Amino acid sequence: MDASISASWLLKGYFDFSAQDRNHRTTDLIRTDLCAALGLPNDGLRIAGFPVGASWRHIVWWREGNVDYAQAQFFAEVSETHPVLSLGVGVEKGLEDHARRPEELMDRSTWDWPRLIAHLHVILSTDVAAVAAALGGPIALRIRSRQADTETAWETRAFSFVDGCWFERHVGRAEPDAISNYVRGLDSKRDAWTIVHFARDLGPTEADGLTPGGAAALLLGFDAIRRRLRP
C-alpha cells in the first residue's frame, strides 16, 4: 500500500491514516529511515501524535527518550489555517510553578529548552542558514506561547529566513538579536508554555507524493539544530 504523503491530507487539515496498514504507516517508515540515518536502533525514536486515540493526527513527533515534552524532537504538522505541511524540529518550554500534570513541569537540568536559550543566537545566525542551503529553500520559525493560568489565546509570532535574511511575517525585516530577545523574554515567564518550531513548509503540490524517505531527508536537514539542543 502506498505510504506517500497525500495532498488531500493538507486540504482536509490532518494526516489520515485510517486506510493504511498499521504496520506500514507513513510515520513508521519515516522513523525507520530516521533511525537508520542517525545510527539508532529501529525503536530508537518514539512516535507520538495529537489528537490521541483518533485515526487522524494534525501533528506527529519522533522523539528520543520517554518524556513527552522535555526534548527537542522532529515533527510534521498540518497547518490549522492553510494547506501547508511543516517538517522540522521543535522544542518546548514547560511550566515551572503551576503545572496541572507532572510531565508539564519543566526541570531546567533535564529539559532541552535551556540549551535553546543558550545557543539561540548561533542557531538563528548560523545553523538556520546552513539548513536553508542544504534543503534549498526558506526556513520558517514559529513561536507560540500562552500563560498557563489564563484562558487567553495563544500568542504567535512567525518568521521566515529567506535569501540570507530574517523577516517577521506581516512586519518586515527582523534581526537575530531581536528574535533572541523576544524568546528570552518568554523564558523569564515561569508559567508561559512556549513552543518553538524550525521548519520547511510545503504546499500541496510539493507535498503530494512525498515518500517517507523524502520526508525523513527533510527532517534530517534539521538534525544539526536538534543535536545542538540535546545533552
N, C-alpha and C positions, 0 to 999 in steps of 0.2 A: 504494500500500500504506500502511495506517495506521502512522504513526510515533509515535503517542502512547505514553506510558508505561503499562505494564500492571501491575495489582495482583498478577498472578501472578509477576512478577519479584521483588517483595518477599517473596512467600510461598516461592518457590523459593530465594531468597537470592542472586540475581545478575541482572544485566542479560543477557537472552537476545537476541542479535542474529542468531542463525543463520537465521531465517526472513525476514529483511528484505533488500531490495535494497541492496547495498553503497553505491550512490550516493545512497540516501535514508535512511540510518541516522539514528536519532534524534539521535545525538551530532553528526552533520554538520549537521543542521538547527538544532540548538541553537547550534552555532558560527556559522552564518550569521546568526542573529538577534543573537548577542552582538557579532559584528564590526560589523554594521550600526549597532547602538546605540552602540558605542564609537568609531565612525569609523575602524575598521581595515579593511584590505583583507580579502577573503574568506578568505585564508590567514593572517591576522594572529594567529590563535590556533592553537597546535598541540595536537592531541588525543593523549592518552596514556591508557593504562589498565592495570589489573592484574587477573588474571594476563596475561602477554604470550603471544600466539600462540594463544589459545583463542577459540572463538566466543562466549564469555561473559566478563563482567567483573563484579567487585563494586565497583570504583571506577573513575571516569573523571575525567581532568583536562583543562581547557582553559587553556593557558598561553602567555604571550608568551615569545619567545626560544627558544633551543635547548638550554638547560641543564635537566636533569631535575628538580633539587630546589631550585635557588637562589632561585626567585621565588615570591612569593605568587600563588596560582592559584585559579581557580574549580574546584569539584569536585562530583561527585554520587556518593554512596556508598550501597550497600545494607548495612544492619547485619548483622553476623555472627550476632547472637543473637536479633534481633527483626525482624518485618516492617516496617521503617522505612526510608524514603528520606530521606537528608540532602542538602540543596543549600546550598552556601555557598562560603566562601573558606578556604583553608588555607595555612599557612606552616610550613616545616620548618627545624630546626637540624641541620646536618651535623656530622661528626666533625672534630676538629682535630689529632689525633695518629696514630690507628691505623686509618685508612680502608683498606678492602680494595680499593676501586675509586676511581680518581681523581675521578669525579663525586660521590663521597660526602664528599670533603674540603672543608670549608667555608672559604671565603675571606671574612672579615668585611667586606672592602672591596667585594665584589660581591654577596654574598647579601643577601636581604631580611630575614633573621632579626634582625639588629641593630636595624633600624627598628621591629620589633615590640617589642623591649625598650625602646627609647627612647620609644615612643608608647603603650605598653600601658595606662597609667592613663587617658589620654584616650579610648582605644578602649573600655575597659570602662565608663567613667563617662558618655561622651557618644555615641560612634559607635554602639554597640550599641543604645542607647535609640532613636536615630533609625532604625535598621534595623527594630527591632521595631515602631515606629509606622508606618513605611512599608509593611511587609508584613502588619501587622495580626495579629501573633501572637508567641509566645515565641521566644527565640533560644537555641540550645544552644551551649555551649563545651565542647569535649573536648580534653584534654591527655594525650598518650600519650608515654612515654619509656622508653628502655632503654639500659643501658650496653653499648657495643659489644664489650667484652672478656668478657662473661658470657653464660651460657645462660639467664639468668633471664627470666621472662615480662615482657611489657610492663606497666609501671605506668600505670594510667589514673585520671584524676580528671575528673569530669563536673559541669558547672554549667549552670544554666538562668536566663535573665533573664526574669522573669515579673512583670507588674504593677508594673514600675518597680524591681524589686529582684532581686539575685542570690541564688541558692540553690545549695548544693552537694548533689548527689543523695545521699540516704541520710545526710546530715549535718545540713542546715538552712541558716539564713541565712548568707550569705557577703558579705564586703566587698571592693570592688575592690582595696584595698591588700593584703589577704591573698592574693588570687589573683595579683596582680602579684609579690609576694614569692616565691611558690612558683615562678613561671615564671623569675624572676631566679635563683633557686637552681639550676634546671636549666641556665640559661645559663652558670653558673660551672663546670659539669661538662663538661670539654673533650671527653669521649668519650661523652656521653649524646645519642643520637639522639632528637630530640623533634619531635612533630607536634602542631600546634595547629589546630583546626578551629572556625570560627564557622559555624553552620548553622541553617537552618529545617528541622525534622523533620516529615515527612508520613507518616501511616499509610496502609494500603491504600486506604481509601475516598477520602482526599484525593488520593492519587497516581494512582489509576486514571483513565485517560483524559486525564491532564495532557499538553497539547500541547507540542511543542518550544518554541513561543513562550511558553507559560506557564512552562515550566521556565527559559527564558532570563530572563524577567522576575523570577523569584525570585532567580536568581543575580545579576542586575544590582542587586538591592536591597543586595548586599554590596559593591558596587564602591567605595563611599567608603572602606571598610576596606582593600580591595586597593590603591587608589591611595595611601593613606597609607603603605603599606609599600613601594611601588615607588619607585625613584630618580627 
